[in-house]
Amino acid sequence: MAESTVPTEYQAKPVSNREDLRGDERYLAPPVDIYETKEELIAIADLPGVDKENINVRVENDELTIEGKVRHA
């Protein structure tokens, strides 16, 4: 007799169409122009409402990440 690999009872898991978000944070990919010269790499990002003190720029595993936080009044 062959072994049965099909379960005898199927229980469907509930599916949620709602995505859980982290509070009121919002993410977007701003337009960025990147230029390379012999001496440096220049990145110009459009980050309206972000003070330069609230910008974090890092490179990890050849990936450039620019993070900025808008301070609401």
SEFI-335425 format. One line per 3 residues: their letters; for each residue x, y, z of N, C-alpha, C. Coordinates in nm, 3 decimals, decimal comma, always signed. Atoms other than C-alpha are relative to their C-alpha. Example, Ala and Ser with C-alpha at 12.3 -4.5 7.8 and 13.67 -1.06 7.14 Angstrom:
% SEFI-335425
as> +0,089/-0,119/+0,000/+1,230/-0,450/+0,780/+0,090/+0,120/+0,000 ~ -0,082/-0,119/-0,006/+1,367/-0,106/+0,714/-0,077/+0,109/+0,073
END
This chain:
% SEFI-335425
mae> +0,085/-0,118/+0,000/+0,000/+0,000/+0,000/+0,089/+0,124/+0,000 ~ -0,078/-0,123/+0,012/+0,135/+0,345/-0,095/-0,029/+0,094/+0,117 ~ +0,014/-0,094/-0,111/+0,195/+0,607/+0,169/-0,072/+0,125/-0,049
stv> +0,075/-0,121/+0,036/-0,044/+0,904/+0,162/+0,073/+0,122/+0,053 ~ -0,067/-0,123/-0,041/+0,125/+1,243/+0,168/-0,097/+0,118/+0,005 ~ +0,100/-0,106/-0,004/-0,197/+1,444/+0,147/-0,067/-0,002/+0,137
pte> +0,064/-0,001/-0,132/-0,330/+1,556/+0,485/-0,149/-0,028/-0,013 ~ +0,142/+0,036/+0,005/-0,674/+1,425/+0,566/-0,089/+0,119/+0,035 ~ +0,081/-0,115/-0,038/-0,790/+1,756/+0,714/+0,078/+0,127/-0,035
yqa> -0,065/-0,124/+0,041/-0,710/+2,098/+0,567/-0,057/+0,115/+0,083 ~ +0,044/-0,116/-0,077/-0,721/+2,407/+0,790/+0,058/+0,124/-0,065 ~ -0,044/-0,123/+0,065/-0,704/+2,737/+0,608/+0,043/+0,101/+0,106
kpv> -0,046/-0,105/-0,090/-0,505/+3,012/+0,777/-0,066/+0,131/-0,039 ~ +0,062/-0,129/+0,034/-0,669/+3,354/+0,804/+0,100/+0,088/-0,074 ~ -0,083/-0,087/+0,082/-0,537/+3,598/+0,546/-0,040/+0,144/+0,028
snr> +0,025/-0,141/-0,025/-0,501/+3,966/+0,625/+0,049/+0,081/-0,119 ~ -0,040/-0,087/+0,110/-0,495/+4,222/+0,345/+0,058/+0,131/+0,053 ~ -0,049/-0,122/-0,061/-0,387/+4,492/+0,591/+0,147/-0,015/+0,033
edl> -0,142/+0,002/-0,031/-0,018/+4,575/+0,616/+0,022/+0,075/+0,132 ~ -0,031/-0,066/-0,125/+0,106/+4,653/+0,967/+0,113/+0,100/-0,022 ~ -0,099/-0,106/+0,015/+0,298/+4,980/+0,975/+0,062/+0,032/+0,135
rgd> -0,069/-0,041/-0,122/+0,545/+5,112/+1,228/-0,045/+0,139/+0,040 ~ +0,045/-0,130/-0,047/+0,349/+5,391/+1,390/-0,037/+0,092/-0,114 ~ +0,033/-0,100/+0,101/+0,317/+5,710/+1,190/+0,115/+0,023/-0,098
ery> -0,113/-0,018/+0,088/+0,648/+5,666/+1,006/-0,038/-0,030/-0,145 ~ +0,024/+0,021/+0,142/+0,643/+5,694/+0,630/+0,134/-0,004/-0,071 ~ -0,124/+0,018/+0,074/+0,909/+5,594/+0,380/-0,022/+0,038/-0,145
lap> +0,005/-0,030/+0,142/+0,985/+5,724/+0,034/+0,141/-0,002/-0,055 ~ -0,129/-0,002/+0,069/+1,264/+5,706/-0,218/+0,010/+0,132/-0,073 ~ -0,008/-0,131/+0,063/+1,359/+6,065/-0,299/+0,085/-0,005/-0,126
pvd> -0,086/-0,007/+0,118/+1,510/+6,166/-0,632/+0,144/+0,031/+0,043 ~ -0,141/-0,018/-0,034/+1,891/+6,143/-0,609/+0,082/+0,004/-0,129 ~ -0,097/-0,008/+0,109/+2,158/+6,255/-0,857/+0,135/-0,039/+0,057
iye> -0,131/+0,044/-0,046/+2,496/+6,082/-0,821/+0,101/+0,026/-0,110 ~ -0,107/-0,033/+0,093/+2,812/+6,212/-0,987/+0,131/-0,055/+0,055 ~ -0,130/+0,050/-0,040/+3,158/+6,061/-0,980/+0,109/+0,082/-0,066
tke> -0,117/-0,070/+0,052/+3,479/+6,260/-1,016/+0,122/-0,087/+0,030 ~ -0,121/+0,077/-0,030/+3,840/+6,144/-0,992/+0,024/-0,011/+0,150 ~ -0,027/-0,004/-0,143/+3,847/+6,236/-0,622/-0,114/-0,046/+0,089
eli> +0,113/+0,024/-0,091/+3,494/+6,176/-0,492/-0,126/-0,044/-0,073 ~ +0,134/+0,034/+0,046/+3,139/+6,056/-0,531/-0,093/+0,105/+0,061 ~ +0,089/-0,106/-0,048/+2,875/+6,331/-0,503/-0,143/-0,048/-0,017
aia> +0,142/+0,036/+0,003/+2,513/+6,251/-0,414/-0,082/+0,122/+0,039 ~ +0,089/-0,112/-0,028/+2,247/+6,523/-0,433/-0,141/-0,057/+0,010 ~ +0,133/+0,056/-0,024/+1,916/+6,417/-0,277/-0,099/+0,111/+0,033
dlp> +0,106/-0,096/-0,028/+1,589/+6,610/-0,266/-0,074/-0,047/+0,125 ~ +0,061/+0,038/-0,127/+1,482/+6,588/+0,101/-0,068/+0,121/+0,064 ~ +0,066/-0,119/-0,054/+1,233/+6,870/+0,167/-0,043/-0,021/+0,145
gvd> +0,040/+0,005/-0,140/+1,175/+6,946/+0,535/+0,097/-0,071/+0,091 ~ -0,098/+0,072/-0,081/+1,483/+6,756/+0,654/+0,120/+0,092/+0,023 ~ -0,119/-0,078/-0,034/+1,754/+6,951/+0,839/+0,124/-0,085/-0,020
ken> -0,121/+0,078/+0,025/+2,113/+6,851/+0,761/+0,046/-0,075/+0,126 ~ -0,034/+0,071/-0,123/+2,154/+6,751/+1,128/-0,078/-0,131/+0,015 ~ +0,086/+0,119/-0,009/+1,881/+6,486/+1,077/+0,019/-0,094/-0,119
inv> -0,029/+0,087/+0,114/+2,044/+6,314/+0,777/+0,111/-0,098/+0,039 ~ -0,099/+0,105/-0,024/+2,234/+5,985/+0,808/+0,034/-0,062/-0,136 ~ -0,046/+0,057/+0,126/+2,441/+5,871/+0,508/+0,101/-0,109/+0,033
rve> -0,094/+0,110/-0,026/+2,617/+5,533/+0,510/+0,010/-0,090/-0,123 ~ -0,024/+0,098/+0,105/+2,764/+5,276/+0,274/+0,035/-0,132/+0,067 ~ -0,023/+0,133/-0,054/+2,746/+4,907/+0,366/-0,016/-0,101/-0,113
nde> +0,006/+0,103/+0,105/+2,822/+4,617/+0,130/-0,029/+0,060/-0,137 ~ +0,017/-0,070/+0,129/+2,843/+4,856/-0,168/-0,140/+0,054/-0,021 ~ +0,135/-0,055/+0,010/+2,494/+4,992/-0,090/-0,005/+0,133/+0,073
lti> +0,013/-0,133/-0,056/+2,436/+5,363/-0,031/-0,137/+0,016/+0,062 ~ +0,127/-0,025/-0,069/+2,168/+5,447/+0,227/+0,001/+0,144/+0,048 ~ +0,020/-0,137/-0,047/+2,044/+5,802/+0,287/-0,129/+0,002/+0,080
egk> +0,116/-0,001/-0,088/+1,809/+5,843/+0,581/-0,016/+0,140/+0,057 ~ +0,028/-0,132/-0,055/+1,645/+6,167/+0,686/-0,129/-0,001/+0,079 ~ +0,121/-0,007/-0,084/+1,393/+6,250/+0,955/-0,052/+0,143/+0,001
vrh> +0,066/-0,131/-0,001/+1,146/+6,536/+0,930/-0,049/+0,025/+0,143 ~ +0,048/-0,039/-0,134/+1,079/+6,717/+1,258/-0,129/+0,080/-0,018 ~ +0,129/-0,069/+0,007/+0,714/+6,814/+1,292/-0,012/+0,098/+0,116
a> +0,013/-0,104/-0,104/+0,636/+7,132/+1,485/-0,117/-0,028/+0,092
END
